[in-house]
Amino acid sequence: MTEMPHETPPKRRMLQAAGLATAGVAIDQLSKSAAVGALATGPAHVGPLHLRLVANRGILMGIVEVPVWLITLVTALVVGFAAKALWRETTARSTAAYALLTAGAVGNLADRFLQRPDFPPNAVVDWLSFGGSTFNVADVLLVAAVLMLLAGASDRPEHTAPTATSGRASTDHVAHR
């Protein structure tokens, strides 16, 4: 007899995700504070990374400027979506992915409301530059979450439409006389 895999109860998944999301936001905010302090005098290079401060008032690498109230609404929707998905998801990967998604969204939203000396209001602190893009830890968490969710989607069995023989016993394996 095969034993069914142990499923983590929804409340426990929510607590695990909340802990991971809290850690993600803390790491993001600590790294941004350190970057604002360390890079205030100018950029630095660490291997292939170029570290420089960018005040991002928009989304999508600053391409589109969006009002803070709309960013707050979208973040609330993302957190709500993640919580609803966590309530029914069962894999460790999806739990981690929704936690990272929440951490990234909340980490960037927090910047909109934090007032940092010598840094523009309502701007996200971007400080990691690589390949022509400047981003932060929250952005890395968001991208990691999306990749994890996409990888998890490929693990799920495909839903197929019922066939013409659905509901009838198949006789393909029965020898006919």
C-alpha positions in Angstrom: 0.0 0.0 0.0 1.4 3.4 -1.0 1.4 6.1 1.6 -0.1 9.5 0.5 2.3 12.4 0.7 2.0 14.5 3.8 0.1 17.8 3.0 1.0 20.8 5.1 -2.2 22.3 6.6 -3.2 25.7 5.2 -2.6 27.6 8.5 0.9 26.2 8.7 1.7 27.1 5.1 0.4 30.7 5.8 2.7 31.0 8.8 5.7 29.6 6.8 5.0 32.0 4.0 4.6 34.9 6.4 7.9 34.1 8.0 9.7 33.9 4.7 8.0 37.1 3.4 9.0 39.0 6.5 12.6 37.9 6.2 12.6 38.9 2.5 11.2 42.4 3.3 13.7 42.8 6.1 16.7 41.8 3.9 15.4 44.1 1.1 15.0 47.1 3.4 18.3 46.5 5.2 20.1 46.2 1.8 18.5 49.4 0.6 19.4 51.3 3.8 23.0 50.1 3.5 23.1 51.1 -0.2 21.8 54.6 0.5 24.5 55.0 3.1 27.4 53.4 1.2 26.7 54.7 -2.3 25.8 58.3 -1.3 29.2 59.4 -2.4 29.1 57.6 -5.7 28.9 54.3 -7.5 31.1 51.2 -6.8 32.0 48.0 -8.7 31.9 44.5 -7.3 32.9 42.0 -10.1 30.3 42.3 -12.8 27.9 44.3 -10.6 27.8 48.0 -10.8 26.4 49.5 -7.6 24.8 52.9 -7.9 21.8 54.6 -6.4 18.8 55.2 -8.6 15.6 56.8 -7.3 12.9 54.9 -9.2 9.5 56.7 -9.1 8.0 54.4 -11.7 7.5 50.6 -12.2 9.2 48.3 -14.7 12.7 49.8 -14.2 11.2 53.3 -14.0 9.7 53.2 -17.5 6.2 54.0 -16.4 5.4 56.4 -13.5 2.3 55.3 -11.6 0.5 57.1 -8.7 1.3 55.6 -5.3 -2.3 54.9 -4.6 -2.4 52.6 -7.6 0.8 50.8 -6.6 -0.7 50.3 -3.1 -3.9 48.8 -4.6 -1.9 46.5 -6.9 0.3 45.4 -4.0 -2.8 44.7 -1.9 -4.2 42.6 -4.7 -0.9 40.7 -5.1 -0.8 39.9 -1.4 -4.5 38.8 -1.4 -3.9 36.6 -4.5 -0.9 35.0 -2.8 -2.8 34.4 0.5 -5.7 32.8 -1.4 -3.3 30.6 -3.4 -1.4 29.6 -0.3 -4.6 28.5 1.3 -5.1 25.8 -1.4 -1.5 25.2 -2.6 0.3 22.2 -1.3 3.9 22.3 -2.6 6.9 23.7 -0.8 7.9 25.5 -4.0 4.6 27.3 -4.4 4.6 28.3 -0.7 8.1 29.8 -1.1 7.1 31.4 -4.4 4.1 33.2 -3.0 6.1 34.3 0.0 8.8 35.8 -2.3 6.1 37.4 -4.5 4.7 39.0 -1.4 8.1 40.1 0.0 9.1 41.7 -3.3 5.8 43.6 -3.7 5.7 44.8 0.0 9.5 45.6 0.0 9.1 48.0 -3.0 5.8 49.5 -1.7 7.5 50.2 1.7 10.0 52.5 -0.1 7.1 54.6 -1.4 6.3 55.5 2.2 9.7 55.6 3.8 11.3 59.0 4.0 15.1 58.7 3.6 17.3 61.8 4.1 18.7 63.0 0.8 16.6 60.6 -1.2 13.5 61.7 -3.2 10.1 61.0 -1.6 7.9 58.2 -3.0 10.8 56.6 -4.8 12.1 53.0 -4.7 15.8 52.6 -4.0 17.3 50.7 -6.9 21.0 50.0 -6.4 22.2 46.8 -8.2 23.1 47.4 -11.9 23.8 44.5 -14.3 23.3 44.3 -18.0 22.0 47.8 -18.3 19.3 47.4 -15.7 19.2 48.8 -12.2 17.2 46.9 -9.6 17.0 45.9 -5.9 16.6 42.8 -3.7 12.8 43.1 -3.9 13.0 43.0 -7.7 15.1 39.8 -7.5 12.5 38.2 -5.1 9.7 39.1 -7.6 11.6 37.6 -10.5 12.5 34.5 -8.5 8.9 34.0 -7.5 7.6 34.3 -11.1 10.2 31.8 -12.3 9.3 29.4 -9.4 5.6 29.7 -10.2 6.3 29.0 -13.9 8.4 26.0 -13.1 5.6 24.8 -10.8 3.0 25.2 -13.5 5.0 22.8 -15.7 4.9 20.2 -12.9 1.1 20.1 -12.8 -0.7 17.5 -14.9 -2.5 18.9 -17.9 -6.2 19.1 -17.8 -7.6 17.3 -20.8 -11.1 17.2 -22.2 -13.0 14.0 -21.7 -12.7 11.6 -24.5 -15.5 9.8 -26.4 -14.9 6.7 -24.3 -15.1 8.5 -20.9 -17.6 6.8 -18.7 -17.4 3.5 -20.5 -15.1 0.6 -19.7 -12.4 0.2 -22.2 -12.1 -3.1 -24.0 -8.8 -2.5 -25.6 -7.1 -4.9 -23.2 -9.7 -7.6 -23.4 -9.1 -10.5 -25.8 -12.0 -11.0 -28.2 -13.1 -14.4 -29.3 
